[in-house]
Amino acid sequence: MLLTEQQWTAIAGQPDWEQCTFEYRCGEWKVTRRFVAVRRKQLKEQSPQVDLLDTSEYDYDYFCYVTTESFTPWQTHKKYAERATCETWIEATDAADFAVATFDAMHGKFRSGNCIACTNYQALQSS
């Protein structure tokens, strides 16, 4: 309900995408934090049961982030997508017994903002 109650605006140049920004304090948090969200409109799958209960013709995929960055919701969404892709690569390479090297000598640990070079462990051994 929290996301559906927000004021959504269209994202210029991104058909079927909308964005919002709001402040919220979750559960035990002592302070409110900045949330940014985007949602993608999709046609709802039609069925007789759904038609009786819900008259809207669209469903939405929601993406919500807590951030201190000053990016727009769309910029935040794109940034987190890049990070998630990189973390997926890291997990895949770790699982495949690859070595992960960062450029800031973090002992192979991922930290947001680092440039990651994933190289086959055997290739490192041969150099």
Rosetta blueprint (number, residue, H / E / L):
1 M L
2 L L
3 L L
4 T L
5 E L
6 Q L
7 Q L
8 W L
9 T E
10 A E
11 I L
12 A L
13 G L
14 Q L
15 P L
16 D L
17 W E
18 E E
19 Q E
20 C E
21 T E
22 F E
23 E E
24 Y E
25 R L
26 C L
27 G L
28 E L
29 W L
30 K L
31 V L
32 T L
33 R E
34 R E
35 F E
36 V E
37 A E
38 V E
39 R E
40 R E
41 K E
42 Q E
43 L E
44 K L
45 E L
46 Q L
47 S L
48 P H
49 Q H
50 V H
51 D H
52 L H
53 L H
54 D L
55 T L
56 S L
57 E L
58 Y E
59 D E
60 Y E
61 D E
62 Y E
63 F E
64 C E
65 Y E
66 V E
67 T L
68 T L
69 E L
70 S L
71 F L
72 T L
73 P H
74 W H
75 Q H
76 T H
77 H H
78 K H
79 K H
80 Y H
81 A H
82 E H
83 R H
84 A H
85 T H
86 C H
87 E H
88 T H
89 W H
90 I H
91 E H
92 A H
93 T H
94 D H
95 A H
96 A L
97 D L
98 F L
99 A E
100 V E
101 A E
102 T E
103 F L
104 D L
105 A L
106 M L
107 H L
108 G L
109 K L
110 F L
111 R L
112 S L
113 G L
114 N L
115 C L
116 I E
117 A E
118 C E
119 T E
120 N L
121 Y H
122 Q H
123 A H
124 L H
125 Q H
126 S H
127 S L
